Amino acid sequence: MKEFWRRYKKNRAAVIGAGLVIIFLFQAVFAPVIAPYDPFKYLFHTYLPPSWEHPFGTDNVGRDVLSRVIHGSIVSLTVGFLAAIISALVGLGIGAISGYFGGKIDEVLMRGTEILQMIPRFFLLLITVAVFGSGVVNIILIIGLLSWPGTARLVRGEFLALKEMPFIEAARSLGFSSFRIIFSEILPNALPPAIVSSTLQVGDAILMEAALSFLGLGDPGAISWGQLLGRAQRNIWRSWHIAIFSGAAIFLTVLGINLIGDGLIDALNPRLKER
């Protein structure tokens, strides 16, 4: 861990990205405590510009925008991280099975992966949300189950290279089961690119949820940054501050996640261990 952190902190942009993400995570966890007002409470002062009393102003029905941006981080970050975890687990499983066993299994799984990659993901997301509903749980599951092909192909490539290595041949000669070889010998060595890919999937999931909510297809009972943007654009000339601050939250969070991904590429690259 010390060696990992030593390499990671050499990338100053990655450290800044980690700081941004930590700030937004803290905001999401402690939203009920740090939000100055109830995000659903009508304050009877509509379209107030930013001020000391309301740093982000108020919206078209008088709700405090700062409080709504803070609470919006709960849904946006929950969707981002949980969808990425689901995507990583599915991608790891399919990539490991496909790369290790090869043959017909590999052929079937990779053709299915390629078919899913051929279909525009957001278009497929719109269809599935329309069919199964727009609750937060449904959105998490749908985004997660549509985002795994990239991770699966990365893991498959690692397995194809690693399964021919001498230490795997030695494990087979000792009578290790396929299950043990996959999970205790190959998978730990195949994880670095999967970890980087999964990190970037968090940002993708946040953007997809924001796009859905912007179009009015998100959970109507939950506050998210995309929902705030969607409602702000209807009155953009009077409520510019709503769009600016919710858009900035999305931008900074996704930027921070992508910077973390860049840092992980450097820190987890074995070739950099010699430095």
C-alpha positions in Angstrom: 0.0 0.0 0.0 2.8 2.4 0.8 4.4 1.7 -2.6 1.1 2.3 -4.3 0.6 5.6 -2.6 4.1 6.7 -3.3 3.5 6.2 -7.0 0.0 7.6 -7.0 0.9 10.9 -5.3 3.5 11.6 -7.9 0.5 12.5 -10.1 -0.6 15.7 -8.6 -3.7 15.9 -10.8 -4.8 12.5 -9.5 -4.4 13.7 -5.9 -6.5 16.7 -6.7 -9.1 14.4 -8.3 -9.2 12.3 -5.1 -9.7 15.4 -3.0 -12.6 16.5 -5.2 -14.3 13.1 -5.0 -13.8 12.9 -1.2 -15.4 16.3 -0.8 -18.5 15.2 -2.8 -18.6 11.9 -0.9 -18.5 13.7 2.4 -21.2 16.0 1.1 -23.4 13.0 0.2 -22.9 11.2 3.4 -23.6 14.2 5.7 -26.1 16.0 3.4 -28.9 16.1 6.1 -26.5 17.7 8.5 -24.7 20.2 6.3 -27.6 21.4 4.1 -28.8 24.7 5.5 -32.4 24.2 4.6 -34.9 21.4 3.9 -34.4 20.8 0.1 -38.2 20.3 -0.3 -39.3 23.3 1.8 -40.8 26.2 0.0 -39.3 29.5 1.2 -41.7 31.8 -0.7 -38.9 33.7 -2.3 -38.6 32.5 -5.9 -35.7 33.1 -8.3 -33.5 34.7 -5.6 -29.9 35.3 -6.9 -27.0 34.0 -4.9 -26.6 35.8 -1.6 -25.2 35.3 1.9 -28.5 33.8 3.1 -28.9 31.6 0.0 -25.4 31.1 -1.5 -26.7 29.3 -4.6 -30.0 31.3 -4.7 -33.5 29.8 -4.8 -35.5 28.0 -7.6 -38.8 28.7 -9.3 -40.8 27.7 -6.3 -38.5 29.2 -3.6 -36.5 26.2 -2.6 -32.8 26.7 -1.5 -30.6 25.6 -4.4 -27.5 24.9 -2.3 -29.5 22.4 -0.2 -30.9 20.7 -3.3 -27.4 20.4 -4.9 -26.1 18.9 -1.6 -28.9 16.4 -1.4 -28.6 15.7 -5.2 -25.2 14.3 -4.6 -26.7 11.4 -2.7 -28.6 9.9 -5.7 -25.9 10.8 -8.3 -23.0 9.3 -6.4 -25.0 6.3 -5.2 -26.0 5.5 -8.8 -22.4 6.1 -10.0 -20.7 3.8 -7.5 -23.2 1.0 -7.2 -23.7 0.8 -11.0 -19.9 0.6 -11.4 -19.7 -2.2 -8.8 -22.4 -4.2 -10.6 -20.7 -3.6 -13.9 -17.3 -4.6 -12.5 -18.6 -7.9 -11.0 -20.4 -8.9 -14.2 -17.5 -7.9 -16.3 -15.0 -9.8 -14.1 -17.1 -12.9 -14.1 -17.7 -13.0 -17.9 -14.2 -12.0 -18.8 -12.6 -14.5 -16.5 -14.7 -17.4 -17.7 -14.3 -16.4 -21.4 -10.5 -15.9 -21.2 -9.8 -19.0 -19.0 -11.9 -21.7 -20.7 -11.7 -20.3 -24.3 -13.2 -22.4 -27.2 -16.9 -22.4 -27.6 -17.5 -20.7 -24.3 -15.3 -17.8 -25.3 -16.9 -17.6 -28.7 -20.5 -17.4 -27.3 -19.6 -14.9 -24.6 -17.6 -12.6 -26.8 -20.2 -12.6 -29.6 -22.8 -11.6 -27.0 -20.5 -8.9 -25.7 -19.9 -7.5 -29.1 -23.6 -7.4 -29.9 -24.3 -5.5 -26.7 -21.4 -3.1 -27.6 -22.9 -2.5 -31.1 -26.1 -1.1 -29.7 -25.9 2.6 -28.5 -25.8 2.3 -24.8 -27.9 5.3 -24.0 -30.6 4.3 -26.5 -30.8 0.9 -24.8 -30.9 2.6 -21.4 -33.9 4.7 -22.5 -35.8 1.6 -23.7 -35.1 -0.4 -20.6 -36.0 2.4 -18.2 -39.2 3.0 -20.1 -40.0 -0.7 -19.8 -38.9 -1.4 -16.2 -39.5 2.0 -14.5 -37.3 4.9 -13.4 -36.8 4.2 -9.7 -33.3 4.7 -8.4 -32.8 0.9 -7.8 -33.9 0.2 -11.4 -31.6 2.8 -12.8 -28.6 1.4 -10.8 -29.3 -2.1 -12.0 -29.9 -1.1 -15.6 -26.8 1.1 -15.9 -24.7 -1.6 -14.2 -26.0 -4.4 -16.5 -25.4 -2.3 -19.6 -21.8 -1.2 -18.8 -19.8 -4.4 -18.3 -18.6 -5.3 -21.8 -15.5 -3.1 -21.7 -14.4 -4.6 -18.4 -15.1 -8.1 -19.6 -13.0 -7.6 -22.7 -10.1 -6.2 -20.6 -10.2 -9.1 -18.2 -10.5 -11.6 -21.0 -7.3 -10.3 -22.5 -5.5 -10.5 -19.3 -6.6 -14.1 -18.7 -5.6 -15.1 -22.2 -2.1 -13.8 -21.5 -1.7 -15.0 -17.9 -3.2 -18.5 -18.3 -0.1 -19.6 -20.4 2.4 -18.3 -17.8 4.7 -20.8 -16.1 3.2 -20.3 -12.6 -0.2 -21.3 -14.0 1.3 -24.4 -15.5 2.8 -25.2 -12.2 -0.5 -24.7 -10.4 -2.2 -27.1 -12.9 0.6 -29.7 -12.4 -0.1 -29.5 -8.6 -3.7 -30.4 -9.2 -5.3 -27.0 -8.4 -8.9 -26.8 -9.5 -10.0 -24.4 -12.2 -11.9 -22.4 -9.6 -8.8 -22.0 -7.5 -6.6 -21.1 -10.4 -9.0 -18.5 -11.6 -9.6 -16.7 -8.3 -6.4 -17.2 -6.4 -3.8 -17.3 -9.2 -4.9 -15.4 -12.3 -7.6 -12.9 -11.1 -5.3 -11.0 -8.6 -2.9 -10.4 -11.5 -5.6 -9.4 -13.9 -7.3 -6.8 -11.5 -5.3 -3.6 -12.2 -6.8 -2.8 -15.6 -10.2 -3.9 -14.3 -9.9 -1.5 -11.4 -9.0 1.4 -13.6 -11.9 0.6 -16.0 -14.4 0.3 -13.1 -13.2 3.7 -11.7 -14.0 5.3 -15.0 -17.4 3.6 -15.1 -18.4 5.6 -12.0 -18.2 8.8 -14.0 -20.0 7.2 -17.0 -22.8 6.1 -14.7 -23.2 9.6 -13.1 -23.4 11.1 -16.6 -26.0 8.6 -17.7 -28.2 9.1 -14.7 -27.9 12.9 -15.1 -28.9 12.6 -18.8 -31.9 10.4 -17.9 -33.0 12.9 -15.1 -32.4 15.8 -17.5 -34.8 14.3 -19.9 -37.4 13.7 -17.2 -36.8 9.9 -17.1 -35.1 9.8 -13.6 -36.8 9.0 -10.4 -39.4 11.8 -9.9 -39.3 11.4 -6.1 -35.5 11.8 -5.7 -33.3 14.9 -6.1 -30.3 14.5 -8.5 -28.0 16.9 -10.3 -29.5 15.9 -13.7 -33.0 16.6 -12.4 -31.9 20.1 -11.2 -30.4 20.8 -14.6 -33.5 19.6 -16.5 -35.8 21.8 -14.4 -33.4 24.8 -14.7 -33.3 24.7 -18.5 -37.0 25.5 -18.6 -36.3 28.9 -17.0 -32.7 29.3 -17.9 -32.9 33.1 -18.3 -34.4 33.6 -14.8 -32.7 30.7 -13.0 -29.2 30.5 -14.5 -27.7 29.8 -11.1 -29.5 26.5 -10.8 -28.0 25.2 -14.0 -24.5 26.6 -13.2 -24.2 25.0 -9.8 -25.7 21.6 -10.5 -23.7 21.4 -13.8 -20.5 22.3 -11.9 -21.2 19.6 -9.4 -21.5 17.0 -12.2 -18.4 18.4 -14.0 -16.2 18.5 -10.9 -17.2 15.0 -9.8 -16.7 13.3 -13.1 -13.4 15.3 -13.6 -12.2 14.1 -10.2 -13.1 10.4 -11.0 -11.3 10.6 -14.4 -8.2 12.1 -12.7 -8.2 9.2 -10.2 -8.4 6.8 -13.1 -5.3 8.4 -14.6 -3.5 8.2 -11.3 -4.4 4.5 -10.9 -3.1 3.7 -14.4 0.3 5.1 -13.3 0.2 3.5 -9.8 -0.9 0.1 -10.9 1.3 -0.2 -13.9 3.9 -2.8 -13.0 6.5 -1.2 -15.3 6.6 1.8 -13.0 7.7 -0.3 -10.0 11.2 0.0 -11.1 11.2 3.8 -10.7 
